[in-house]
Amino acid sequence: MSKNKIYIGIDVDDNSFHITGIINDTGEVLETKCKPTVKSLENKLSHYKDKFPYYDLKLCYEATYIGFTLQRELEALGFDCKVVAPSRVFHECMETKLKQIVSMRGN
């Protein structure tokens, strides 16, 4: 049987990690933050694992200054984590905005 998923985005910051998740089958949004350490992040994510035992956590964050270090550490702890390239995020956001502008103008 396939588990449902909670998709979690992590905003990596010098002062704190901001965590936002969405439960795919209910649309419920989860938000929290923690100290910018792997241990603090692991504690928050483990809390979600305990609270939602029938769900797989799918993590993602933007590479920024941390690069792939956080991904390697999270995967070593058993979490499924992907890294998004900052330039790719910017490019996709700009494409979406341009399409919205063109469609609003009727071009």
Buried (B, 14 or more C-beta within 10 A) or exposed (E): EEEEBBBBBBEBEEEBBBBBBBBBEEEEEBEBBBEBEBEBBBEBBBEBBEEBEEBBBBBBBBBBEBEEEBBEBBBEBEBEBEBBEEEEEEEEEEEEEEEEEEEEEEE
